[in-house]
Amino acid sequence: MAATNGPAQTHFGSSTVRLDEKQRLVDDVFRQVARRYDLMNDLMSFGVHRAWKNDFVAMLPPKSFSCVIDVAGGTGDIAFRIIDAGGARVRVTLCDISAEMLAVGRERAGARRAGQLAFAQGNAERLPFASSSFDAYTIAFGIRNVPSVDEALAEAFRVLKIGGRFLCLEFSSVDIPGLDSLYRAYSANVIPALGKLVAGDEAAYRYLVESIRRFPRPALFSRMIERAGFRRVQHRPLSGNIAAIHSAWKL
């Protein structure tokens, strides 16, 4: 009798799990941290994440991109910036799989952006939108949590119009000697402790740190973006490559 392959596996932090189990585990993480997510971002990065996000959104000229999908947009940081930068003509769909994160985003949005912002609960691997629906696709600090990054990239390509812009802001691999070891020590020791103190969940932030370490290096991630069909793929390091902006076009 021929041997059969076991179920597909992937990583969940430092653990190996079945691919079909990872989404549930990730959902549990964000269910726990949703209410403290934005505060923790400020504390963990000393506020630097705000500058990264501003640079990220600045790569979307509002005259060229009026219909944007922000995937894994959760509490709204990127979507709000896109609307504020683009003015009245911009429409953003904020899509996230976590109901808890979306609830925080709706609360933060209030009435001021109501006419320009739509919320949708959906999986980055199976977006609930027609093909060629959006001028631009953004995802910030979310793609490393997707069970299949390749499937998420394929969906990004599918929902974009020809000429559409792909932008991904994600943690990366520090490439400055000395800073790399300092950053590893800080990530391993300080961030989980902050998670326990502020969010009441050390394990969730230990997972988030480990997920950064397991994410593909920039050159490999660029090849994955190209395999999805994108062209003119670029990688822009931020703060010694602690984070990076990955950009591409659907041509």
Secondary structure, DSSP 8 states (H G I E B T S, - for coil): --------EEEETTEEEEHHHHHHHHHHHHHHHGGGHHHHHHHHHTTHHHHHHHHHHTTS-TTT--EEEEET-TTSHHHHHHHHHHGGG-EEEEEES-HHHHHHHHHHHTTTTTTTEEEEE-BTTB-SS-TT-EEEEEEES-GGGSS-HHHHHHHHHHHEEEEEEEEEEEE----STTHHHHHHHIIIIIHHHHIIIIIS-HHHHHHHHHHHHHS--HHHHHHHHHHTT-EEEEEEEETTTTEEEEEEEE-
